[in-house]
Amino acid sequence: MTRIQTLRPLMPLILAVLALPAIAQYLQVPKPSPGLMPNPAKGQRLYEKNCADCHGNDLKGSNKGPPFLHKVYEPSHHGDPAFQLAVRSGSRAHHWQFGEMPAVPGLTPDDVAHITAYIRMRQRRIGIQ
């Protein structure tokens, strides 16, 4: 048996180990600038420009995307890092039947922090904690 034949059954494991750094980078949560004070007013403007088309101007969803004013998006279920990851990498369909969410190019982690602050403010107004 040659060396290649001996290693062939291990190739999937070897390739997986070699891919770990790329996977880890993909899973790292983008972080806003240190000391950033997220501003809901700025977040509202960014939301209207980048998110409202799918999630609705009123955050109640549309035929393209789910509502943020829903208990599924409360902080204990979808924390702030989930918004960062969804914007950077997209999100698989898992609670709703809208299909996969694509990444949103052009938004920085600071932008997402402002948008998240706006969403959280609106959620608190209707009792979502």
C-alpha positions as CSV (number, residue, x, y, z in Angstrom):
1,M,0.0,0.0,0.0
2,T,1.4,3.4,-1.0
3,R,1.6,6.4,1.4
4,I,-1.2,8.1,-0.6
5,Q,-3.4,5.1,-0.3
6,T,-2.8,5.0,3.4
7,L,-3.7,8.7,3.8
8,R,-6.7,8.7,1.5
9,P,-9.2,7.8,4.3
10,L,-7.8,10.6,6.4
11,M,-8.1,13.3,3.7
12,P,-11.4,14.7,4.8
13,L,-10.1,15.1,8.3
14,I,-6.8,16.7,7.0
15,L,-8.7,19.1,4.8
16,A,-11.0,20.0,7.7
17,V,-8.1,20.8,10.0
18,L,-6.4,22.9,7.3
19,A,-9.7,24.9,6.8
20,L,-10.1,25.7,10.5
21,P,-8.4,29.1,10.4
22,A,-10.6,30.2,7.5
23,I,-13.7,28.9,9.3
24,A,-12.7,30.6,12.6
25,Q,-12.2,33.9,10.8
26,Y,-15.7,33.5,9.2
27,L,-17.3,32.9,12.6
28,Q,-15.5,35.8,14.4
29,V,-18.1,38.4,15.4
30,P,-17.4,41.9,13.9
31,K,-16.9,44.3,16.8
32,P,-17.8,48.0,16.8
33,S,-15.1,50.6,17.6
34,P,-14.0,50.6,21.3
35,G,-15.9,53.2,23.2
36,L,-18.6,53.6,20.6
37,M,-21.9,54.9,22.0
38,P,-24.5,53.5,19.6
39,N,-26.9,56.2,18.5
40,P,-30.5,55.1,17.8
41,A,-31.2,58.2,15.7
42,K,-28.3,57.4,13.4
43,G,-29.3,53.8,13.5
44,Q,-32.8,54.7,12.3
45,R,-31.4,56.5,9.2
46,L,-29.1,53.6,8.5
47,Y,-32.0,51.1,9.0
48,E,-34.2,53.0,6.6
49,K,-31.5,53.0,3.9
50,N,-30.3,49.4,4.3
51,C,-32.9,47.3,6.1
52,A,-36.4,48.7,5.7
53,D,-36.9,47.3,2.2
54,C,-37.0,43.8,3.6
55,H,-37.8,44.2,7.3
56,G,-40.3,47.0,6.9
57,N,-40.2,50.7,7.7
58,D,-42.1,50.0,10.8
59,L,-39.9,47.0,11.7
60,K,-42.9,44.7,11.3
61,G,-41.5,42.8,8.3
62,S,-42.6,42.6,4.7
63,N,-43.1,39.9,2.1
64,K,-39.2,39.9,1.8
65,G,-38.1,39.6,5.4
66,P,-39.2,39.0,9.0
67,P,-40.3,41.5,11.6
68,F,-37.8,42.8,14.2
69,L,-40.7,43.6,16.5
70,H,-41.2,40.0,17.4
71,K,-40.1,38.0,20.4
72,V,-37.8,35.9,18.1
73,Y,-35.5,38.9,17.9
74,E,-35.5,39.7,21.7
75,P,-31.9,40.1,23.0
76,S,-31.9,36.8,24.9
77,H,-32.7,34.9,21.6
78,H,-30.9,36.9,19.0
79,G,-28.3,39.0,20.8
80,D,-26.5,42.0,19.3
81,P,-23.7,39.8,17.8
82,A,-26.3,38.0,15.7
83,F,-27.0,41.2,13.9
84,Q,-23.3,41.8,13.3
85,L,-22.9,38.3,11.8
86,A,-26.0,38.5,9.7
87,V,-25.0,41.7,8.1
88,R,-21.4,40.6,7.4
89,S,-22.1,37.0,6.3
90,G,-25.8,36.7,5.7
91,S,-28.1,34.4,7.6
92,R,-29.6,31.0,6.8
93,A,-33.4,30.7,6.9
94,H,-34.3,29.2,10.3
95,H,-37.3,30.9,11.9
96,W,-39.1,32.2,8.8
97,Q,-40.0,31.2,5.2
98,F,-38.3,34.2,3.5
99,G,-35.3,32.3,2.3
100,E,-31.6,33.1,3.1
101,M,-30.6,36.6,4.0
102,P,-27.7,37.8,1.9
103,A,-24.9,39.8,3.5
104,V,-25.4,43.6,3.4
105,P,-22.3,45.2,1.8
106,G,-21.1,48.6,2.8
107,L,-22.1,48.6,6.5
108,T,-19.4,48.8,9.1
109,P,-19.6,47.1,12.6
110,D,-20.2,50.7,13.9
111,D,-23.2,51.1,11.5
112,V,-24.6,47.8,12.6
113,A,-24.3,48.8,16.3
114,H,-26.3,52.0,15.6
115,I,-28.9,50.0,13.7
116,T,-29.1,47.5,16.5
117,A,-29.5,50.3,19.1
118,Y,-32.5,51.6,17.0
119,I,-34.1,48.2,16.8
120,R,-33.6,47.6,20.6
121,M,-35.1,51.0,21.4
122,R,-38.2,50.2,19.3
123,Q,-38.4,46.7,20.8
124,R,-38.4,48.1,24.4
125,R,-41.2,50.4,23.5
126,I,-43.5,47.4,22.9
127,G,-42.2,45.4,25.8
128,I,-39.6,43.2,24.2
129,Q,-36.8,43.1,26.7
